[in-house]
């Protein structure tokens, strides 16, 4: 999905800062516990690789969850065009089709 699908949704700088702070606090604190600088380097590099992989998966999962949520309304694609701000039935359809690719972890959360 392109960022235009979320262009009408603003996030505040403090929200971004809080999310970054939470993740970096956890990662940097864990790395700081390693006494050897080279071991810290390797741990931080591993964490970087993890987040390079995690980021796109989370974004894909959120799009799929948006689609599942739209499906759950029971409304037609045409009727969802205006309240979602997606602009066209085709855009609504794209989001709804993403629900077919829900992440297994998200599906598991439904069972809790």
Secondary structure, 3 states (H helix, E strand, C coil): CCHHHHCCCCCCHHHHHHHHHHHHHHHHHHHHCCCCHHHHHHHHHHHHHHHHHHHHHHHHHHHHHHHHHHHHCCCCHHHHHHHHCCCCHHHHHHHHHHHHHCCHHHHHHHCC
